[in-house]
Amino acid sequence: SNPTSRARVQQQAMIDKLDHLQRLGINTVFFQVKPDGTALWPSKILPWSDLMTGKIGENPGYDPLQFMLDEAHKRGMKVHAWFNPYRVSVNTKPGTIRELNSTLSQQPASVYVQHRDWIRTSGDRFVLDPGIPEVQDWITSIVAEVVSRYPVDGVQFDDYFYTESPGSRLNDNETYRKYGGAFASKADWRRNNTQQLIAKVSHTIKSIKPEVEFGVSPAGVWRNRSHDPLGSDTRGAAAYDESYADTRRWVEQGLLDYIAPQIYWPFSRSAARYDVLAKWWADVVKPTRTRLYIGIAFYKVGEPSKIEPDWMINGGVPELKKQLDLNDAVPEISGTILFREDYLNKPQT
């Protein structure tokens, strides 16, 4: 199809989605502008995302971020630009490597070819090494580009910090040797690296446009009480220990305008109860100025699950209602974020 008609189809799809959201009373959308090492705006730092055209670096014929901002603001809705800070690609297949290498002749080329020394494999993806100070500055410059050029209402990072899988660890031994001398352990050094990025991004946003909100949507569990008396009464994967993200500390230090923990479990999931976690986070934000929004698992509603059968009982509606009611009842919870928009169009929701 020709690029003009493709752009028109994409724009109409966005308009239809926003109209639907407006009818449902949704007041904020989180628009993923940096899903990997590419951009959904004409960036001077990143090549174009292949999501619009099927090819990295190819101009879609319009500016998706500007279009989303114009249309959402017209409808009285806010837009938070959602970034995946460290991810460079969604896999490490030969075809992906070829495509990343092919950007060498483009302006701008992928970070994969511009700064090969920053790239690691982790969780079967190419990622940036969070321990390299230049990486932190580079990611910060990307956020700064968006905040200075666009009327975004907020910036959000999701839960992808150190994203290892058992068979695909991030090899940062050399980086640790170079920069980790002052730390008691590699884990402490890694937590400091994510902390540094959050601090740099926070201060940069505030220096450009103080009114733009900065938030993070981390895994729902900070730490389990079995590891730390300050942790929650849970047995879940902990952001502090597995992603090296000390999310509770970021809240206490005032680096975030809001935190949106992903509490993607039902009330009856004993290892990570929805109510236990929501109340734990409410206590964390209480003495601070950080707002708390809860990310809920809209994608699980109506989905069969042996370990979480509540998502199937009466189509999962009672479970969803219980979660929304709790959010309304707890004064420290300022709102709910549904993950994700696509599931509004599924028969079960």
GINORDA-V526335 format. One record per residue. PSI is psi in radians with two decimals (NA if undefined). NEAR is the number of other ideal C-beta (glycine too) atoms within 8 Angstrom. D_FIRST is the distance of its C-alpha to the first C-alpha in Angstrom with 1 decimal. Layout:
psi=[PSI/PSI]
near=[NEAR/NEAR]
d_first=[D_FIRST/D_FIRST]
This chain:
psi=[2.67/2.65/-0.63/-0.77/-0.59/-0.78/-0.72/-0.73/-0.78/-0.76/-0.72/-0.67/-0.71/-0.73/-0.79/-0.73/-0.81/-0.67/-0.77/-0.80/-0.69/-0.73/-0.58/-0.10/0.32/2.33/-0.16/2.40/2.51/1.93/2.08/1.86/-0.36/1.51/-0.39/-2.33/0.46/2.97/2.62/0.55/2.79/1.57/2.61/-0.06/-0.67/2.57/2.86/2.53/2.56/-0.07/-0.51/-0.52/-0.24/-0.04/2.24/2.36/-0.08/2.21/2.19/-0.08/0.02/3.06/1.74/-0.67/-0.81/-0.72/-0.82/-0.76/-0.83/-0.86/-0.68/-0.79/-0.63/-0.56/0.18/0.39/2.56/2.72/2.18/2.20/2.15/2.16/2.47/1.76/-0.81/-0.31/2.39/-0.61/2.82/-0.18/3.14/0.49/2.70/-0.68/-0.66/-0.77/-0.76/-0.79/-0.73/-0.74/-0.56/-0.21/-0.07/-0.65/-0.05/2.86/1.94/2.62/2.85/2.58/-0.42/-0.62/-0.49/-0.65/1.12/-0.55/-0.20/-0.21/2.34/2.88/2.35/2.28/0.59/0.56/2.81/2.30/2.88/2.55/1.95/-0.26/-0.12/2.08/-0.64/-0.53/-0.78/-0.74/-0.66/-0.79/-0.74/-0.66/-0.52/-0.79/-0.74/-0.67/-0.79/-0.81/-0.63/-0.49/-0.32/2.60/0.92/2.60/-0.36/2.96/2.30/2.36/2.48/-2.68/0.10/1.69/-1.77/2.06/1.36/2.76/2.78/-0.68/-0.01/1.39/2.75/2.09/1.73/0.50/-0.74/-0.74/-0.72/-0.74/-0.67/-0.72/-0.14/0.14/-0.60/-0.02/2.56/-0.52/2.84/-0.63/-0.75/-0.71/-0.77/-0.75/-0.61/-0.59/-0.79/-0.65/-0.80/-0.75/-0.84/-0.74/-0.79/-0.79/-0.77/-0.88/-0.61/-0.81/-0.81/-0.54/-0.44/-0.94/1.65/-0.40/-0.21/2.22/2.45/2.19/2.83/2.49/1.45/3.01/2.57/-0.49/2.14/-1.10/2.67/2.57/-0.49/-0.43/-0.39/2.14/-0.37/-0.16/3.11/2.79/1.24/2.98/0.95/3.01/2.12/2.25/-0.71/-0.76/-0.49/-0.60/-0.08/0.71/1.90/1.24/-0.61/-0.68/-0.68/-0.69/-0.84/-0.53/-0.05/0.43/-0.29/2.48/-0.58/2.75/2.44/1.29/2.46/1.63/1.46/0.53/2.70/3.00/-0.56/0.03/1.68/-0.53/-0.41/1.27/2.40/-0.86/-0.67/-0.79/-0.73/-0.73/-0.60/-0.80/-0.64/-0.70/-0.62/-0.79/-0.34/-0.91/0.05/-3.13/0.18/2.27/2.63/2.11/2.54/2.24/2.15/2.72/1.23/-0.54/-0.26/-0.26/2.18/0.06/2.29/2.39/2.18/-0.74/-0.33/1.17/-0.32/-0.42/-0.24/-0.34/2.10/0.75/0.21/-0.03/-0.77/-0.69/-0.82/-0.77/-0.71/-0.73/-0.80/-0.68/-0.73/-0.77/-0.67/-0.60/-0.43/2.00/-0.50/-0.20/2.04/-0.09/3.10/2.42/2.20/2.19/1.90/3.07/-0.69/-0.56/-0.11/-0.38/0.09/2.54/-0.62/-0.39/NA]
near=[5/5/9/7/8/13/11/8/9/12/10/8/8/12/9/8/9/13/9/9/12/11/6/7/5/9/6/11/13/9/11/9/12/14/10/10/12/14/13/14/12/6/11/4/9/12/14/16/11/11/7/11/11/4/7/13/9/10/6/12/7/9/7/13/14/10/11/12/12/8/11/12/10/6/9/6/13/9/15/15/14/12/13/12/11/12/15/14/12/7/7/9/6/5/6/12/9/8/11/15/9/10/14/7/5/9/3/10/10/15/12/13/10/8/8/7/4/11/13/10/11/13/8/9/13/13/14/15/12/15/12/11/7/8/13/13/9/13/14/12/9/14/13/11/11/14/14/7/6/10/5/13/9/14/16/14/13/9/10/10/13/12/13/10/9/4/4/9/6/11/7/11/6/7/11/11/6/6/9/11/4/3/9/3/6/8/8/9/13/13/12/9/12/15/11/10/13/13/10/11/14/11/8/12/14/9/6/9/8/5/4/12/10/14/15/14/13/15/13/12/14/14/14/12/10/5/8/8/4/5/13/11/6/13/6/11/6/13/16/14/8/10/13/14/15/12/13/11/8/14/14/8/7/8/9/13/8/11/17/13/15/12/15/9/13/10/10/7/11/4/7/13/12/14/8/11/16/15/9/11/14/13/8/12/13/7/3/9/3/11/9/15/13/15/12/13/11/12/8/11/15/11/10/5/9/5/5/11/8/11/15/10/9/5/8/15/8/9/13/11/8/10/16/10/8/12/12/7/5/10/4/10/14/7/8/10/12/10/10/7/8/6/11/11/5/8/4/8/9]
d_first=[0.0/3.8/6.5/8.5/6.9/6.5/10.1/11.2/10.6/12.4/15.1/15.8/16.2/18.7/20.5/20.9/22.4/24.7/25.9/26.8/28.5/30.4/31.6/33.0/34.8/33.0/34.0/32.3/29.0/28.6/25.3/24.6/24.0/25.1/24.4/25.5/25.9/22.8/22.2/20.1/21.5/21.8/24.8/27.3/28.3/25.4/22.0/18.8/18.2/15.6/15.3/12.6/10.5/12.1/14.2/17.5/18.0/14.5/14.6/12.2/13.0/15.7/18.7/18.5/22.3/23.1/20.9/22.6/26.0/25.7/24.6/27.1/29.9/29.4/30.2/33.2/31.7/32.2/29.7/30.9/28.8/28.9/29.3/29.8/32.3/33.0/30.0/28.1/26.0/25.8/27.1/28.8/27.0/26.9/23.1/23.4/26.2/24.2/21.4/24.1/25.9/22.9/23.1/26.5/25.3/23.4/25.0/25.7/25.9/26.1/29.7/29.6/30.1/31.9/34.6/34.8/38.3/37.1/34.9/36.4/35.3/36.1/35.0/32.9/30.7/31.0/32.8/34.8/38.6/39.9/43.3/42.3/43.2/40.6/37.9/39.3/39.2/35.7/34.3/36.5/35.0/31.4/32.7/34.6/31.5/29.9/33.2/34.1/30.8/29.7/31.7/31.3/34.0/34.4/33.5/33.5/33.9/33.7/36.0/34.8/37.6/39.2/37.0/38.9/38.9/42.0/40.6/38.7/41.0/40.3/42.7/44.0/47.6/47.5/46.2/48.9/51.5/50.5/50.2/51.8/55.5/56.5/55.2/57.3/54.5/51.0/49.8/51.4/49.8/46.3/46.9/48.0/44.7/42.6/45.2/44.9/41.1/41.5/44.4/42.6/39.5/41.7/43.8/41.0/39.2/42.6/43.4/40.1/39.9/42.6/41.1/37.9/38.6/38.4/38.3/37.9/37.0/39.0/40.0/42.4/45.5/47.0/49.9/51.9/55.5/56.7/55.6/56.5/58.7/56.4/53.5/52.4/54.0/51.1/50.2/46.6/44.6/45.8/43.7/46.9/47.6/44.2/41.8/44.6/43.8/47.0/45.2/48.6/49.8/46.8/47.6/51.3/50.7/48.8/45.6/43.3/42.9/41.9/41.6/39.4/40.7/38.6/41.1/39.1/42.1/44.1/47.7/49.0/47.4/50.8/49.4/47.4/48.3/46.1/49.2/51.0/48.1/47.3/51.0/51.3/48.5/50.1/53.4/51.7/50.2/53.2/55.3/52.2/50.0/46.8/45.1/44.2/41.1/40.6/37.4/37.4/35.6/33.6/31.6/34.9/35.7/36.1/35.4/38.1/40.1/43.5/44.6/43.3/43.9/44.0/40.2/40.7/43.8/42.8/39.2/40.0/40.6/44.3/43.5/40.8/43.2/46.0/44.0/43.0/46.6/47.9/45.6/47.0/50.6/50.7/51.2/49.8/46.3/44.4/41.2/38.8/35.4/33.3/31.3/28.5/26.4/24.2/27.5/28.0/25.6/27.3/29.8/32.7/32.4]
